[in-house]
Amino acid sequence: MTARIGVVTFPGSLDDRDTQRAIRVAGAEPVALWHKDKDLKQVDAVVLCGGFSYGDYLRAGAIARFSPVMEPLLEQAKAGLPVLGICNGFQILTEAHLLPGTMLRNNHLHFICRDQKLRVENAETAWTTDYAAGQEIHIPLKNNDGQYVADERTLDELEAEGRVAFRYVDFNPNGSQRDIAGVSNEAGNVVGLMPHPEHAVEPLIGTGRTDGLPFFTSILKKLVNA
């Protein structure tokens, strides 16, 4: 039976089709979910993709957090449903309090788009098991509100519990505290990061590498072996 992974489209989403393609390349079946859907169509996992949901009005992700589709997503994520938030999806997950911290405007106050080196800090989440801890990868990054911040107590807890999933290497592109590029929840089924792994799954596009593909093969293997 093919694993079914939902991809939510909000008004202003940009990367839903790219994410669906990445899921297909990994060998799973992408399922389109609309922001007004009140159920998740019995998918096995969900990706909140990048973009500018609702035009980033108020704050990035602040309005999307109240979309109808988020009600079943919140409930099922807390019960163990794997959820990946990419860029705007990460922002939505922090607004929904599925992940700690929040995202602010880049410290240099400019949109940034570049290939970014990351270090995998946690290879035991639902979305990272096909990586090795300490592995360095290159993933495209593009954001305006990518500065990850949290209070010192929260940051210390994330570090102590191994919940920093990814860290920027060589260059911090947005001023994120402790060079944090992505984090997970306590259970490891919910992961958010600012870079875009869906743009690094085929050698002809993105970085010219496939460093982002293990996100999608990791979850596929978890679902198939569950």
TIKOL-37423 format. One line per field, with one value per atom (N, C-alpha, C): atom name; x, y, z; residue in three letters; residue number from 1. Coordinates in Angstrom, 2 decimals. Layout:
REM residues N
atom	c(CA,...)
u	c(X,...)
v	c(Y,...)
w	c(Z,...)
rest	c(ALA,...)
nr	c(NUM,...)
***
This chain:
REM residues 226
atom	c(N,CA,C,N,CA,C,N,CA,C,N,CA,C,N,CA,C,N,CA,C,N,CA,C,N,CA,C,N,CA,C,N,CA,C,N,CA,C,N,CA,C,N,CA,C,N,CA,C,N,CA,C,N,CA,C,N,CA,C,N,CA,C,N,CA,C,N,CA,C,N,CA,C,N,CA,C,N,CA,C,N,CA,C,N,CA,C,N,CA,C,N,CA,C,N,CA,C,N,CA,C,N,CA,C,N,CA,C,N,CA,C,N,CA,C,N,CA,C,N,CA,C,N,CA,C,N,CA,C,N,CA,C,N,CA,C,N,CA,C,N,CA,C,N,CA,C,N,CA,C,N,CA,C,N,CA,C,N,CA,C,N,CA,C,N,CA,C,N,CA,C,N,CA,C,N,CA,C,N,CA,C,N,CA,C,N,CA,C,N,CA,C,N,CA,C,N,CA,C,N,CA,C,N,CA,C,N,CA,C,N,CA,C,N,CA,C,N,CA,C,N,CA,C,N,CA,C,N,CA,C,N,CA,C,N,CA,C,N,CA,C,N,CA,C,N,CA,C,N,CA,C,N,CA,C,N,CA,C,N,CA,C,N,CA,C,N,CA,C,N,CA,C,N,CA,C,N,CA,C,N,CA,C,N,CA,C,N,CA,C,N,CA,C,N,CA,C,N,CA,C,N,CA,C,N,CA,C,N,CA,C,N,CA,C,N,CA,C,N,CA,C,N,CA,C,N,CA,C,N,CA,C,N,CA,C,N,CA,C,N,CA,C,N,CA,C,N,CA,C,N,CA,C,N,CA,C,N,CA,C,N,CA,C,N,CA,C,N,CA,C,N,CA,C,N,CA,C,N,CA,C,N,CA,C,N,CA,C,N,CA,C,N,CA,C,N,CA,C,N,CA,C,N,CA,C,N,CA,C,N,CA,C,N,CA,C,N,CA,C,N,CA,C,N,CA,C,N,CA,C,N,CA,C,N,CA,C,N,CA,C,N,CA,C,N,CA,C,N,CA,C,N,CA,C,N,CA,C,N,CA,C,N,CA,C,N,CA,C,N,CA,C,N,CA,C,N,CA,C,N,CA,C,N,CA,C,N,CA,C,N,CA,C,N,CA,C,N,CA,C,N,CA,C,N,CA,C,N,CA,C,N,CA,C,N,CA,C,N,CA,C,N,CA,C,N,CA,C,N,CA,C,N,CA,C,N,CA,C,N,CA,C,N,CA,C,N,CA,C,N,CA,C,N,CA,C,N,CA,C,N,CA,C,N,CA,C,N,CA,C,N,CA,C,N,CA,C,N,CA,C,N,CA,C,N,CA,C,N,CA,C,N,CA,C,N,CA,C,N,CA,C,N,CA,C,N,CA,C,N,CA,C,N,CA,C,N,CA,C,N,CA,C,N,CA,C,N,CA,C,N,CA,C,N,CA,C,N,CA,C,N,CA,C,N,CA,C,N,CA,C,N,CA,C,N,CA,C,N,CA,C,N,CA,C,N,CA,C,N,CA,C,N,CA,C,N,CA,C,N,CA,C,N,CA,C,N,CA,C,N,CA,C,N,CA,C,N,CA,C,N,CA,C,N,CA,C,N,CA,C,N,CA,C,N,CA,C,N,CA,C,N,CA,C,N,CA,C,N,CA,C,N,CA,C,N,CA,C,N,CA,C,N,CA,C,N,CA,C,N,CA,C,N,CA,C,N,CA,C,N,CA,C,N,CA,C,N,CA,C,N,CA,C,N,CA,C,N,CA,C,N,CA,C,N,CA,C,N,CA,C)
u	c(0.84,0.00,0.89,0.61,1.42,1.10,2.14,1.95,1.38,0.43,-0.23,0.17,0.78,1.27,0.55,-0.16,-0.92,-0.05,-0.38,0.29,-0.78,-0.72,-1.75,-1.43,-2.44,-2.32,-3.17,-2.53,-3.21,-3.22,-4.08,-3.95,-2.57,-1.79,-0.44,0.65,0.28,1.31,2.03,3.33,4.14,4.66,4.94,5.73,4.96,3.63,2.82,3.09,3.21,3.45,4.86,5.83,7.19,7.24,6.50,6.47,5.79,4.70,4.03,4.97,5.74,6.69,7.77,8.27,9.30,8.77,7.53,6.90,6.79,6.42,6.29,7.65,8.68,10.04,10.51,10.12,10.51,9.78,8.66,7.93,6.59,6.17,4.88,3.84,2.60,1.52,1.18,1.36,0.96,-0.55,-1.10,-2.54,-2.74,-3.42,-3.65,-4.70,-4.36,-5.29,-5.48,-6.72,-7.05,-7.25,-6.94,-6.97,-8.36,-9.41,-10.77,-11.26,-10.42,-10.81,-10.97,-11.99,-12.22,-11.80,-11.20,-10.60,-9.35,-8.52,-7.22,-7.21,-8.39,-8.53,-7.74,-7.63,-6.99,-5.53,-4.82,-3.41,-2.58,-1.37,-0.47,0.50,0.64,1.52,1.11,1.58,1.20,2.44,2.52,3.54,2.85,3.27,2.86,3.99,3.69,4.74,5.06,6.04,6.48,5.60,5.81,5.04,4.78,3.69,3.31,1.82,1.44,0.02,-0.68,-1.81,-2.61,-1.77,-0.77,0.06,0.94,1.10,1.89,1.34,0.05,-0.53,-0.52,-0.46,-0.29,1.12,1.34,2.66,2.66,3.82,3.90,3.30,2.26,1.62,0.51,0.32,-0.62,-2.07,-2.42,-3.80,-4.00,-3.03,-3.14,-3.35,-2.80,-2.94,-4.41,-5.32,-6.74,-7.57,-6.93,-7.65,-8.35,-9.49,-10.22,-9.39,-8.46,-7.67,-6.78,-6.48,-5.56,-6.20,-7.51,-8.16,-7.89,-8.19,-7.84,-6.34,-5.56,-4.11,-3.55,-4.01,-3.54,-3.87,-5.10,-5.54,-4.73,-4.53,-3.84,-2.33,-1.77,-0.34,-0.04,-0.90,-0.71,-0.87,-1.58,-1.76,-0.70,0.25,1.36,1.48,0.54,0.64,1.93,2.74,3.95,3.59,4.19,3.95,5.29,5.49,6.69,6.27,6.88,6.63,7.87,7.73,8.86,8.65,9.60,9.57,8.26,7.34,6.06,5.34,5.52,4.94,5.53,6.82,7.47,6.87,6.69,6.09,4.68,3.91,2.55,2.59,3.54,3.63,3.99,4.82,5.11,3.90,3.18,1.96,0.91,0.87,-0.09,0.40,1.60,2.20,2.45,2.58,3.04,4.55,5.21,6.65,6.93,7.96,8.27,8.97,8.99,9.67,8.79,9.40,8.68,9.68,9.13,9.97,9.82,10.94,10.95,11.56,11.43,12.05,13.55,14.13,15.58,16.31,17.39,18.06,18.63,18.87,19.37,18.24,16.98,15.78,15.63,16.22,16.09,15.67,14.95,14.68,16.01,16.17,17.41,17.09,17.88,17.71,19.10,19.43,20.78,20.77,21.81,22.05,22.72,22.15,22.59,23.12,24.32,24.85,24.21,23.78,23.18,23.92,23.84,24.30,23.10,22.99,21.92,22.28,21.46,21.73,20.96,19.81,18.98,18.52,19.04,18.68,17.71,16.95,16.03,14.57,14.27,12.88,12.25,10.93,10.21,10.67,11.25,11.61,13.11,13.93,15.38,16.18,15.52,16.24,17.16,16.96,17.85,19.09,19.23,20.47,21.28,22.50,23.34,23.57,23.55,23.83,25.21,25.28,26.53,26.76,25.91,26.04,25.79,26.58,26.39,25.76,24.73,23.96,23.76,23.41,23.13,21.68,20.93,19.50,19.20,18.40,18.03,17.26,17.53,16.87,16.30,15.09,14.50,13.46,13.74,12.78,13.00,11.97,12.01,11.87,11.17,10.92,11.46,12.77,13.37,14.18,14.14,14.96,14.27,14.82,14.22,14.64,13.66,13.95,13.10,13.63,12.92,13.62,12.97,13.62,14.73,15.65,16.83,16.46,15.43,15.01,14.57,13.77,13.31,14.47,15.40,16.56,17.40,17.59,18.36,17.66,16.33,15.57,15.69,15.60,15.74,17.10,18.13,19.49,19.63,19.15,19.31,18.53,17.38,16.52,16.80,17.81,18.15,17.11,16.38,15.29,15.67,16.93,17.43,17.72,16.93,17.05,18.12,18.24,19.21,19.81,21.07,21.75,22.47,22.46,23.19,24.69,25.42,26.86,27.55,28.63,29.49,28.87,27.57,26.92,25.50,25.17,23.80,23.05,22.09,21.49,20.43,19.99,18.87,18.93,20.03,20.16,19.51,19.14,18.49,19.37,18.75,19.50,20.14,21.38,22.17,22.25,22.12,22.22,21.17,20.04,19.02,18.27,18.27,17.56,16.28,16.16,14.97,14.90,13.68,13.47,12.38,12.26,11.20,10.43,9.28,8.55,9.16,8.63,9.21,9.13,8.03,7.84,8.62,9.05,9.82,8.98,7.66,6.80,6.55,6.77,6.57,7.93,8.27,9.55,9.29,9.99,9.91,11.31,11.49,12.77,12.52,13.43,13.28,13.76,14.86,15.28,14.27,14.42,13.43,13.97,13.80,14.30,13.62,12.38,11.67,12.34,13.22,13.95,15.30,15.55,16.85,16.62,15.78,15.49,15.91,16.31,16.74,18.00,18.93,20.21,20.10,19.00,18.89,18.31,17.83,17.21,17.77,17.45,17.87,19.38,19.94,21.39,22.17,21.48,22.17,22.52,21.99,22.23,20.88,20.90,19.65,19.63,20.24,20.36,19.02,17.98,16.68,15.83,16.18,15.36,15.20,16.22,16.06,14.93,14.51,13.32,12.15,11.98,10.80,10.96,12.19,12.41,12.37,12.78,12.72,11.29,10.39,9.00,8.36,8.72,8.18,8.56,9.81,10.26,9.57,9.38,8.70,7.27,6.60,5.19,5.06,5.97,5.91,6.23,7.15,7.57,6.73,5.77,4.96,4.08)
v	c(-1.19,0.00,1.25,2.19,3.40,4.39,4.93,5.96,7.21,7.84,9.04,10.24,11.24,12.41,13.65,14.32,15.49,16.73,17.62,18.91,19.99,20.84,21.86,23.09,23.56,24.81,25.89,26.97,28.16,29.23,30.23,31.38,32.00,32.06,32.59,31.55,30.25,29.21,29.22,28.94,28.96,27.58,26.76,25.56,24.26,24.34,23.14,22.12,22.59,21.66,21.06,21.88,21.37,20.30,20.54,19.58,18.29,18.41,17.22,16.42,17.10,16.41,15.70,16.35,15.73,14.45,14.50,13.32,12.20,12.55,11.57,10.97,11.82,11.34,10.34,10.58,9.68,8.35,8.29,7.04,6.99,8.12,8.18,8.87,8.87,9.50,10.85,11.96,13.27,13.45,14.03,14.29,15.78,16.45,17.89,18.16,19.02,19.46,20.96,21.43,22.84,23.43,24.71,25.33,25.29,25.15,25.10,23.69,22.69,21.31,21.12,20.38,20.12,18.71,17.99,16.70,16.53,15.58,15.40,14.25,13.77,12.75,11.49,11.18,9.94,9.81,10.91,10.84,10.29,9.85,9.26,10.27,11.42,12.50,13.76,14.91,16.19,17.08,17.82,18.85,20.20,21.16,22.56,23.22,23.64,24.07,25.56,26.00,27.38,28.31,29.60,30.63,31.81,32.50,33.68,33.59,32.62,32.37,33.64,33.91,35.11,36.38,36.37,37.55,37.92,36.99,37.28,38.47,38.76,39.86,39.52,40.54,40.44,39.94,38.63,38.00,36.80,36.39,35.21,34.00,33.43,32.24,32.51,33.77,34.07,33.83,34.10,33.88,32.42,31.85,30.45,29.52,29.88,29.04,28.79,29.71,29.58,29.02,28.56,27.95,26.68,26.32,25.11,23.85,23.72,22.49,22.31,23.41,23.31,22.62,22.64,21.99,20.49,19.75,18.32,18.08,18.98,18.80,18.91,19.90,20.07,18.83,18.38,17.23,15.98,15.74,14.52,14.60,15.81,15.96,15.66,16.11,15.84,14.36,13.63,12.19,11.38,12.07,11.36,11.46,12.13,12.28,13.02,12.49,13.21,14.47,15.59,16.87,17.56,18.03,18.79,20.18,21.20,22.58,23.17,23.60,24.15,25.65,26.45,27.90,28.47,28.91,29.41,28.36,27.09,26.02,25.96,26.23,26.31,27.47,28.59,29.75,29.43,28.70,28.32,27.40,26.47,25.54,26.24,27.29,28.04,28.85,29.43,30.18,29.27,28.01,27.05,26.39,26.73,26.19,24.69,24.16,22.79,22.72,23.84,23.97,25.22,25.21,26.37,27.48,28.67,29.79,30.53,31.48,32.24,32.73,33.28,33.76,35.26,35.98,37.42,37.76,39.04,39.53,39.25,38.89,38.67,39.86,39.60,40.67,41.75,41.42,42.42,43.11,42.70,43.34,43.21,42.16,41.92,40.47,40.27,38.92,38.29,37.00,36.32,35.04,34.75,33.53,33.00,31.81,31.27,29.76,29.09,27.71,27.76,27.03,27.14,25.82,25.88,24.69,24.52,23.30,22.95,21.76,21.64,20.44,19.74,18.46,17.66,17.40,17.90,17.73,16.54,16.24,15.15,14.29,13.08,12.15,11.09,11.40,10.42,10.86,11.98,12.39,11.60,11.73,11.02,11.43,12.63,13.19,13.20,12.65,12.80,11.51,10.36,9.11,8.67,9.19,8.85,9.74,10.62,11.39,10.77,11.24,10.87,12.11,11.96,13.09,13.65,14.96,15.60,15.77,15.16,15.27,16.71,17.18,18.52,18.42,19.22,19.16,20.57,20.68,21.97,22.01,22.98,23.10,24.56,24.79,26.17,26.85,28.13,28.95,30.19,30.57,31.81,32.29,33.41,33.91,35.38,35.93,37.32,37.40,36.40,36.34,35.02,34.86,33.57,33.53,34.60,34.68,33.94,32.78,31.98,32.53,32.80,33.31,32.58,32.50,31.94,32.44,32.33,32.76,31.77,32.19,31.38,30.03,30.00,28.73,27.75,28.23,27.36,26.88,27.78,27.39,26.34,26.52,25.54,24.19,24.19,22.94,22.24,23.00,22.41,21.77,22.44,21.90,20.63,20.70,19.58,18.34,18.56,17.45,16.98,17.56,17.16,17.53,18.61,18.99,20.06,20.48,21.28,20.29,20.35,19.36,19.73,21.03,21.51,22.82,23.04,24.27,24.82,26.15,26.79,26.63,26.41,26.22,27.28,27.84,28.82,30.21,30.28,31.58,31.52,32.45,32.54,33.54,33.09,33.96,34.93,34.78,35.60,36.01,35.70,36.08,35.13,33.94,32.98,32.69,32.65,32.39,31.01,30.95,29.73,29.02,29.78,29.26,28.18,28.24,27.21,27.38,26.30,26.30,25.49,24.59,23.78,23.10,22.82,22.19,21.12,20.32,19.30,19.42,18.77,18.68,17.56,17.35,16.36,14.95,14.64,13.28,13.03,14.09,13.93,13.71,13.78,13.61,14.93,16.06,17.38,18.06,18.45,19.11,20.35,21.43,22.63,23.14,23.68,24.29,25.37,26.33,27.41,27.04,26.33,25.96,25.02,24.86,24.16,22.85,21.73,20.45,20.01,20.48,20.07,20.61,21.60,22.15,21.46,20.39,19.68,18.18,17.73,16.30,15.71,16.57,16.11,16.88,16.24,16.90,18.05,18.15,19.18,20.49,20.51,21.72,22.06,23.25,23.65,23.73,23.03,23.07,22.21,21.43,20.46,19.20,19.09,17.93,17.38,16.27,15.66,15.61,16.60,16.60,16.71,17.17,17.31,16.06,15.13,13.94,13.08,12.94,12.11,12.55,13.81,14.19,13.30,13.12,12.44,10.92,10.44,8.99,8.55,9.42,9.10,8.82,9.74,9.57,8.39,8.18,7.05,5.73,5.59,4.36,4.18,5.27,5.18,4.70,5.23,4.87,3.43,3.03,1.68,0.63,0.98,0.03,0.11,1.03,1.22,-0.02)
w	c(0.00,0.00,0.00,-0.92,-1.05,0.06,0.66,1.68,1.04,1.72,1.21,2.08,1.46,2.20,1.70,2.60,2.23,2.15,1.21,1.07,1.10,2.11,2.29,1.45,0.71,-0.04,0.64,1.02,1.54,0.45,0.54,-0.36,-0.18,-1.24,-1.16,-1.07,-1.02,-1.04,-2.38,-2.35,-3.57,-3.96,-2.98,-3.24,-3.08,-3.19,-3.02,-4.13,-5.38,-6.49,-6.40,-6.02,-5.86,-4.77,-3.69,-2.58,-3.00,-3.76,-4.28,-5.16,-5.98,-6.85,-6.03,-5.00,-4.16,-3.51,-3.07,-2.47,-3.49,-4.71,-5.78,-6.13,-6.19,-6.48,-5.43,-4.18,-3.08,-3.13,-3.86,-3.98,-3.25,-2.70,-2.01,-2.90,-2.45,-3.20,-2.57,-3.30,-2.75,-2.82,-1.77,-1.71,-1.47,-2.40,-2.27,-1.20,-0.26,0.78,0.64,0.75,0.62,2.00,2.17,3.49,4.13,3.33,3.86,4.16,3.85,4.15,5.66,6.03,7.46,7.86,6.92,7.25,6.42,6.79,6.15,5.14,4.77,3.71,4.03,5.31,5.77,5.27,5.21,4.82,5.97,5.63,6.63,7.22,6.55,7.01,6.27,6.75,6.14,6.04,4.92,4.76,4.61,5.41,5.23,4.45,3.23,2.32,2.48,1.69,1.75,0.94,1.14,0.45,1.36,1.08,1.86,2.15,3.00,3.25,3.70,3.05,3.35,3.27,2.40,2.21,3.38,4.34,5.55,6.34,6.18,6.95,8.43,9.27,10.73,11.03,10.84,10.96,10.02,9.60,8.74,9.45,8.84,9.40,10.39,10.80,11.87,11.48,10.23,9.78,9.38,8.69,8.26,9.44,10.58,11.77,12.13,11.69,12.01,10.85,9.79,8.67,9.14,8.52,8.94,8.94,7.97,7.89,9.11,9.81,10.94,12.15,12.24,13.40,13.43,12.34,12.39,12.40,11.78,11.78,13.19,13.93,15.31,16.14,16.02,16.80,16.47,15.18,14.78,15.00,14.86,15.14,16.60,17.48,18.90,19.22,18.33,18.50,17.77,17.09,16.47,14.97,14.29,12.84,12.47,11.57,11.14,10.37,10.74,10.08,9.85,8.61,8.26,7.84,8.44,8.06,7.41,6.16,5.40,5.24,5.73,5.59,6.17,5.32,5.83,6.65,6.28,7.08,8.48,8.61,9.91,10.71,10.05,10.71,11.21,10.40,10.80,12.01,12.04,13.16,14.46,14.39,15.61,16.05,15.09,15.42,16.05,15.61,16.13,17.42,17.85,19.07,19.01,17.79,17.66,17.79,17.54,17.74,18.55,19.38,20.22,19.45,20.02,19.42,18.43,17.74,16.72,15.68,14.59,13.50,13.37,13.26,13.07,11.70,11.32,10.10,10.15,9.02,8.96,9.58,10.27,11.01,10.10,8.82,7.87,7.12,7.42,6.88,5.37,4.81,3.37,3.12,2.02,1.55,1.14,1.41,1.06,0.31,-0.72,-1.50,-1.83,-1.34,-1.52,-1.25,-1.72,-1.31,0.06,1.01,2.39,2.91,3.54,4.18,5.56,5.85,7.14,7.74,9.06,9.74,10.36,10.11,10.72,12.17,13.08,14.51,15.10,14.54,15.06,13.89,13.81,12.73,13.21,14.26,14.81,14.76,14.12,13.98,12.84,12.72,11.66,10.27,10.17,8.86,8.58,9.48,9.31,9.45,9.49,9.77,8.63,7.43,6.32,6.28,7.26,7.43,8.56,8.70,9.84,10.68,11.98,12.86,12.55,12.38,12.04,10.55,9.73,8.28,7.83,6.90,6.34,4.97,4.74,3.50,2.97,1.70,1.07,0.62,1.12,0.85,0.46,-0.57,-0.92,0.21,0.37,1.40,0.74,1.08,0.54,1.54,2.19,3.18,3.49,4.07,4.54,6.05,6.60,8.05,8.58,8.52,8.85,10.12,10.90,12.11,13.26,13.63,14.70,16.06,16.90,18.25,19.27,20.48,21.63,22.88,24.02,25.25,25.61,26.45,26.76,27.38,28.20,28.81,27.73,26.77,25.69,24.85,24.53,23.74,24.46,25.76,26.54,26.55,26.65,26.64,25.29,24.22,22.89,22.73,23.20,23.10,23.95,25.19,26.12,25.67,25.04,24.62,23.20,22.55,21.20,20.17,20.41,19.52,18.50,18.51,17.40,16.27,15.21,14.14,13.13,12.84,11.85,12.32,11.91,12.28,11.05,10.92,9.83,10.05,8.97,9.02,8.16,8.67,7.98,7.90,7.72,7.56,8.11,9.01,9.54,8.67,7.86,6.84,7.34,8.58,9.04,10.51,11.18,12.58,13.57,13.12,14.02,15.23,16.40,17.62,17.57,18.01,18.08,16.72,15.65,14.28,13.99,14.67,14.51,13.19,12.40,11.11,11.17,12.15,12.27,13.62,14.07,15.38,15.26,16.29,16.35,17.64,17.69,18.95,19.80,20.98,21.89,21.31,20.64,20.12,18.85,18.17,16.94,15.69,15.83,14.63,13.91,14.60,13.99,13.87,12.64,12.37,11.52,11.84,11.03,10.71,9.51,9.14,8.09,8.02,7.05,5.65,5.46,4.10,3.43,2.12,1.29,0.73,1.42,0.90,-0.39,-0.62,-1.84,-3.11,-2.95,-4.09,-4.29,-3.57,-3.68,-3.70,-4.64,-4.74,-6.07,-7.02,-8.34,-8.76,-9.43,-9.75,-10.75,-11.48,-12.51,-11.99,-10.74,-10.22,-8.84,-8.38,-7.03,-6.92,-5.97,-5.72,-6.70,-7.52,-8.36,-7.60,-6.38,-5.53,-5.09,-4.38,-3.90,-2.37,-1.74,-0.28,0.43,-0.25,0.39,0.32,-0.56,-0.76,0.50,1.36,2.56,3.49,3.45,4.22,3.85,2.55,2.04,2.04,1.86,1.97,3.44,4.35,5.78,6.21,5.86,6.30,5.58,4.32,3.58,4.25,4.63,5.29,6.63,7.36,8.65,8.48,7.48,7.26,6.76,5.88,5.32,6.39,7.30,8.34,9.60,9.64,10.86,11.10)
rest	c(MET,MET,MET,THR,THR,THR,ALA,ALA,ALA,ARG,ARG,ARG,ILE,ILE,ILE,GLY,GLY,GLY,VAL,VAL,VAL,VAL,VAL,VAL,THR,THR,THR,PHE,PHE,PHE,PRO,PRO,PRO,GLY,GLY,GLY,SER,SER,SER,LEU,LEU,LEU,ASP,ASP,ASP,ASP,ASP,ASP,ARG,ARG,ARG,ASP,ASP,ASP,THR,THR,THR,GLN,GLN,GLN,ARG,ARG,ARG,ALA,ALA,ALA,ILE,ILE,ILE,ARG,ARG,ARG,VAL,VAL,VAL,ALA,ALA,ALA,GLY,GLY,GLY,ALA,ALA,ALA,GLU,GLU,GLU,PRO,PRO,PRO,VAL,VAL,VAL,ALA,ALA,ALA,LEU,LEU,LEU,TRP,TRP,TRP,HIS,HIS,HIS,LYS,LYS,LYS,ASP,ASP,ASP,LYS,LYS,LYS,ASP,ASP,ASP,LEU,LEU,LEU,LYS,LYS,LYS,GLN,GLN,GLN,VAL,VAL,VAL,ASP,ASP,ASP,ALA,ALA,ALA,VAL,VAL,VAL,VAL,VAL,VAL,LEU,LEU,LEU,CYS,CYS,CYS,GLY,GLY,GLY,GLY,GLY,GLY,PHE,PHE,PHE,SER,SER,SER,TYR,TYR,TYR,GLY,GLY,GLY,ASP,ASP,ASP,TYR,TYR,TYR,LEU,LEU,LEU,ARG,ARG,ARG,ALA,ALA,ALA,GLY,GLY,GLY,ALA,ALA,ALA,ILE,ILE,ILE,ALA,ALA,ALA,ARG,ARG,ARG,PHE,PHE,PHE,SER,SER,SER,PRO,PRO,PRO,VAL,VAL,VAL,MET,MET,MET,GLU,GLU,GLU,PRO,PRO,PRO,LEU,LEU,LEU,LEU,LEU,LEU,GLU,GLU,GLU,GLN,GLN,GLN,ALA,ALA,ALA,LYS,LYS,LYS,ALA,ALA,ALA,GLY,GLY,GLY,LEU,LEU,LEU,PRO,PRO,PRO,VAL,VAL,VAL,LEU,LEU,LEU,GLY,GLY,GLY,ILE,ILE,ILE,CYS,CYS,CYS,ASN,ASN,ASN,GLY,GLY,GLY,PHE,PHE,PHE,GLN,GLN,GLN,ILE,ILE,ILE,LEU,LEU,LEU,THR,THR,THR,GLU,GLU,GLU,ALA,ALA,ALA,HIS,HIS,HIS,LEU,LEU,LEU,LEU,LEU,LEU,PRO,PRO,PRO,GLY,GLY,GLY,THR,THR,THR,MET,MET,MET,LEU,LEU,LEU,ARG,ARG,ARG,ASN,ASN,ASN,ASN,ASN,ASN,HIS,HIS,HIS,LEU,LEU,LEU,HIS,HIS,HIS,PHE,PHE,PHE,ILE,ILE,ILE,CYS,CYS,CYS,ARG,ARG,ARG,ASP,ASP,ASP,GLN,GLN,GLN,LYS,LYS,LYS,LEU,LEU,LEU,ARG,ARG,ARG,VAL,VAL,VAL,GLU,GLU,GLU,ASN,ASN,ASN,ALA,ALA,ALA,GLU,GLU,GLU,THR,THR,THR,ALA,ALA,ALA,TRP,TRP,TRP,THR,THR,THR,THR,THR,THR,ASP,ASP,ASP,TYR,TYR,TYR,ALA,ALA,ALA,ALA,ALA,ALA,GLY,GLY,GLY,GLN,GLN,GLN,GLU,GLU,GLU,ILE,ILE,ILE,HIS,HIS,HIS,ILE,ILE,ILE,PRO,PRO,PRO,LEU,LEU,LEU,LYS,LYS,LYS,ASN,ASN,ASN,ASN,ASN,ASN,ASP,ASP,ASP,GLY,GLY,GLY,GLN,GLN,GLN,TYR,TYR,TYR,VAL,VAL,VAL,ALA,ALA,ALA,ASP,ASP,ASP,GLU,GLU,GLU,ARG,ARG,ARG,THR,THR,THR,LEU,LEU,LEU,ASP,ASP,ASP,GLU,GLU,GLU,LEU,LEU,LEU,GLU,GLU,GLU,ALA,ALA,ALA,GLU,GLU,GLU,GLY,GLY,GLY,ARG,ARG,ARG,VAL,VAL,VAL,ALA,ALA,ALA,PHE,PHE,PHE,ARG,ARG,ARG,TYR,TYR,TYR,VAL,VAL,VAL,ASP,ASP,ASP,PHE,PHE,PHE,ASN,ASN,ASN,PRO,PRO,PRO,ASN,ASN,ASN,GLY,GLY,GLY,SER,SER,SER,GLN,GLN,GLN,ARG,ARG,ARG,ASP,ASP,ASP,ILE,ILE,ILE,ALA,ALA,ALA,GLY,GLY,GLY,VAL,VAL,VAL,SER,SER,SER,ASN,ASN,ASN,GLU,GLU,GLU,ALA,ALA,ALA,GLY,GLY,GLY,ASN,ASN,ASN,VAL,VAL,VAL,VAL,VAL,VAL,GLY,GLY,GLY,LEU,LEU,LEU,MET,MET,MET,PRO,PRO,PRO,HIS,HIS,HIS,PRO,PRO,PRO,GLU,GLU,GLU,HIS,HIS,HIS,ALA,ALA,ALA,VAL,VAL,VAL,GLU,GLU,GLU,PRO,PRO,PRO,LEU,LEU,LEU,ILE,ILE,ILE,GLY,GLY,GLY,THR,THR,THR,GLY,GLY,GLY,ARG,ARG,ARG,THR,THR,THR,ASP,ASP,ASP,GLY,GLY,GLY,LEU,LEU,LEU,PRO,PRO,PRO,PHE,PHE,PHE,PHE,PHE,PHE,THR,THR,THR,SER,SER,SER,ILE,ILE,ILE,LEU,LEU,LEU,LYS,LYS,LYS,LYS,LYS,LYS,LEU,LEU,LEU,VAL,VAL,VAL,ASN,ASN,ASN,ALA,ALA,ALA)
nr	c(1,1,1,2,2,2,3,3,3,4,4,4,5,5,5,6,6,6,7,7,7,8,8,8,9,9,9,10,10,10,11,11,11,12,12,12,13,13,13,14,14,14,15,15,15,16,16,16,17,17,17,18,18,18,19,19,19,20,20,20,21,21,21,22,22,22,23,23,23,24,24,24,25,25,25,26,26,26,27,27,27,28,28,28,29,29,29,30,30,30,31,31,31,32,32,32,33,33,33,34,34,34,35,35,35,36,36,36,37,37,37,38,38,38,39,39,39,40,40,40,41,41,41,42,42,42,43,43,43,44,44,44,45,45,45,46,46,46,47,47,47,48,48,48,49,49,49,50,50,50,51,51,51,52,52,52,53,53,53,54,54,54,55,55,55,56,56,56,57,57,57,58,58,58,59,59,59,60,60,60,61,61,61,62,62,62,63,63,63,64,64,64,65,65,65,66,66,66,67,67,67,68,68,68,69,69,69,70,70,70,71,71,71,72,72,72,73,73,73,74,74,74,75,75,75,76,76,76,77,77,77,78,78,78,79,79,79,80,80,80,81,81,81,82,82,82,83,83,83,84,84,84,85,85,85,86,86,86,87,87,87,88,88,88,89,89,89,90,90,90,91,91,91,92,92,92,93,93,93,94,94,94,95,95,95,96,96,96,97,97,97,98,98,98,99,99,99,100,100,100,101,101,101,102,102,102,103,103,103,104,104,104,105,105,105,106,106,106,107,107,107,108,108,108,109,109,109,110,110,110,111,111,111,112,112,112,113,113,113,114,114,114,115,115,115,116,116,116,117,117,117,118,118,118,119,119,119,120,120,120,121,121,121,122,122,122,123,123,123,124,124,124,125,125,125,126,126,126,127,127,127,128,128,128,129,129,129,130,130,130,131,131,131,132,132,132,133,133,133,134,134,134,135,135,135,136,136,136,137,137,137,138,138,138,139,139,139,140,140,140,141,141,141,142,142,142,143,143,143,144,144,144,145,145,145,146,146,146,147,147,147,148,148,148,149,149,149,150,150,150,151,151,151,152,152,152,153,153,153,154,154,154,155,155,155,156,156,156,157,157,157,158,158,158,159,159,159,160,160,160,161,161,161,162,162,162,163,163,163,164,164,164,165,165,165,166,166,166,167,167,167,168,168,168,169,169,169,170,170,170,171,171,171,172,172,172,173,173,173,174,174,174,175,175,175,176,176,176,177,177,177,178,178,178,179,179,179,180,180,180,181,181,181,182,182,182,183,183,183,184,184,184,185,185,185,186,186,186,187,187,187,188,188,188,189,189,189,190,190,190,191,191,191,192,192,192,193,193,193,194,194,194,195,195,195,196,196,196,197,197,197,198,198,198,199,199,199,200,200,200,201,201,201,202,202,202,203,203,203,204,204,204,205,205,205,206,206,206,207,207,207,208,208,208,209,209,209,210,210,210,211,211,211,212,212,212,213,213,213,214,214,214,215,215,215,216,216,216,217,217,217,218,218,218,219,219,219,220,220,220,221,221,221,222,222,222,223,223,223,224,224,224,225,225,225,226,226,226)
***
